[in-house]
Amino acid sequence: MIISIASGKGGTGKTTVATNLALSLGSHTRFLDCDVEEPNAHLFLAPELIETEAVHTAIPVIDNQLCTGCKKCSEICRFRALTVVGKKVLVFPELCHSCGGCMVVCPEGAVQSGERQLGTIDMGYCAELGFVQGRLRVGEAMSPPLIKKVRTHQNSKGITIIDAPPGTSCPVIAAMKGSDFVVLVTEPTPFGLHDLQLAVEAVKVLGIPSGVIINRSDMGDDGVLDYAKQEGVPVLLTIPFDRKIAEAYSCGTPIVEIMPEWREVFRALYRRIEDLVHGGGQIQ
């Protein structure tokens, strides 16, 4: 079972839900922090990291002795990662999407494969919980390839909990794609509703069943509840505003450690997700 925890905006409690769900499920569970631009699940899980892997992506390297300046490489590149000035090809690695088209069309074989580092993947354990996080290199804009690499570490024989990036852009799609279920964490405010609507539409395009968790549920209005009912998206859990939860968050302490009764709440959440996935539908 692969469950992605996502949100239309930051600050809704997405990582709080993801880490506490993973801790509640325990053994046979692996946690993937795919919020690679700003991974912070480690602050709550405090894993022991035992391995770090550098992640690279392919970029073109020009052999100037073979290049004739024909411009075919720059003409095929939709992202303008190559340009020809006179008979010299200039490469802008940060714009390259590693499609390899420039290498295919070069008649002289002057475009060869090089690489640049996107970031790193850290792997370890939090007690019996497997932990993997991606960390994008500072200044790097291409996070989806790194996210896809993190996704290769999902647990094929157990449960995988994915902490997706916030929003609805390409990195989020890369994190959620192929999941069995998406949990959308929101808050009962106009901003929360607006961004939830965008997230629900993105999940619909992917064809993945989803449900909503409303955090700080007793502090806003009923807009999110009304929207969820209208769209037939189940509200899986409501988390009230609680000073103890807020204090634990500010100290980097998981809810289930200071309030053990919440372990069963998150286990019940997983069982409901299982029912929705295997039942093939979403029931309000």
URPE-V767743 format. One record per backbone hydrogen bond with DSSP energy under -0.5 kcal/mol. CO is the residue of the C=O (numbers start at 1). NH is the residue of the N-H. E is the energy in kcal/mol with one decimal. If there is no record, write none. Layout:
co = [CO/CO]
nh = [NH/NH]
e = [E/E]
//
This chain:
co = [1/1/2/2/2/3/4/4/5/6/7/9/13/14/15/16/17/18/19/20/21/22/26/28/29/30/30/31/31/32/32/33/34/35/36/40/41/41/42/47/48/51/53/55/55/57/59/61/62/63/63/71/72/73/76/77/81/83/83/84/85/85/88/88/90/91/92/92/93/100/100/101/102/106/110/110/112/114/116/118/119/120/121/122/123/123/124/125/125/126/128/129/130/131/132/133/135/137/141/143/143/144/145/146/147/148/149/150/151/154/159/160/160/161/161/162/162/163/165/169/169/170/171/172/173/176/181/182/182/183/183/184/186/187/188/189/190/191/192/193/194/195/196/197/198/199/200/201/202/203/203/204/209/210/211/212/212/213/213/214/214/215/216/222/223/224/225/226/227/228/228/232/234/234/237/238/239/239/240/242/243/244/245/246/247/248/248/249/254/254/255/255/259/260/260/261/262/263/264/265/266/267/268/269/270/271/272/273/274/275/276/276/277]
nh = [3/160/4/180/181/162/6/183/164/185/167/12/17/18/19/20/21/22/23/24/25/26/29/159/130/32/161/33/132/34/163/134/36/38/136/43/44/45/46/49/125/123/121/118/119/116/114/112/64/66/67/75/76/77/78/80/92/85/90/86/87/88/85/90/83/93/95/96/96/103/104/105/106/109/63/112/61/59/57/137/55/135/53/133/50/51/131/48/127/129/130/126/31/124/33/122/120/140/143/146/147/148/149/150/151/152/152/153/154/156/30/3/162/32/163/5/164/34/7/172/173/174/175/176/177/179/4/184/211/6/185/213/215/189/221/193/194/195/196/197/198/199/200/201/202/203/204/205/206/207/208/207/182/234/184/236/237/186/215/217/239/188/219/226/227/228/229/230/231/232/233/234/212/236/214/240/216/217/242/246/247/248/249/250/251/251/253/252/257/258/258/259/262/263/264/265/266/267/268/269/270/271/272/273/274/275/276/277/278/279/280/281/280]
e = [-0.6/-2.8/-0.5/-2.3/-1.4/-2.9/-0.6/-3.2/-2.2/-2.9/-2.2/-0.5/-2.3/-2.5/-2.7/-1.9/-2.4/-2.2/-2.4/-1.8/-1.5/-1.9/-0.9/-2.8/-2.1/-0.5/-2.7/-0.6/-2.5/-1.1/-2.8/-1.8/-2.1/-1.1/-2.4/-1.4/-1.4/-2.3/-2.2/-0.8/-1.9/-2.9/-2.6/-2.9/-1.4/-2.1/-3.5/-3.2/-1.0/-1.2/-1.9/-2.1/-1.4/-0.8/-0.7/-0.9/-3.3/-0.5/-3.4/-0.6/-0.6/-2.1/-3.1/-0.5/-2.0/-0.6/-1.9/-0.6/-1.1/-0.5/-1.4/-2.1/-1.0/-0.7/-2.8/-0.8/-2.9/-1.4/-2.3/-3.4/-2.6/-2.7/-2.8/-2.4/-2.7/-1.7/-2.6/-3.4/-0.5/-2.3/-0.5/-2.9/-3.2/-2.6/-3.0/-2.7/-2.1/-2.3/-1.3/-0.6/-2.4/-2.7/-1.5/-2.2/-2.3/-0.8/-0.7/-1.9/-1.6/-0.8/-2.6/-2.8/-0.5/-2.9/-0.5/-3.3/-1.0/-1.7/-0.5/-0.8/-1.8/-2.5/-1.6/-2.4/-2.6/-2.1/-2.6/-0.6/-1.8/-3.1/-0.6/-2.4/-3.0/-2.3/-1.9/-2.7/-2.4/-2.3/-2.0/-2.3/-1.4/-2.0/-2.9/-1.8/-1.9/-2.3/-2.2/-1.8/-1.4/-0.9/-1.7/-0.7/-2.0/-0.6/-3.0/-2.6/-1.0/-2.7/-0.7/-0.5/-2.9/-0.6/-1.6/-2.5/-2.2/-2.7/-2.2/-2.3/-2.4/-0.9/-2.2/-0.6/-2.9/-0.9/-2.2/-0.6/-1.2/-2.0/-0.5/-2.4/-2.7/-2.2/-2.5/-2.2/-1.2/-0.5/-3.2/-1.4/-1.2/-1.1/-0.5/-2.6/-2.5/-1.9/-0.5/-0.8/-2.3/-2.2/-2.4/-1.7/-2.0/-2.2/-2.1/-2.1/-2.6/-2.1/-2.3/-2.7/-2.8/-2.0/-0.8/-1.1/-0.5]
//
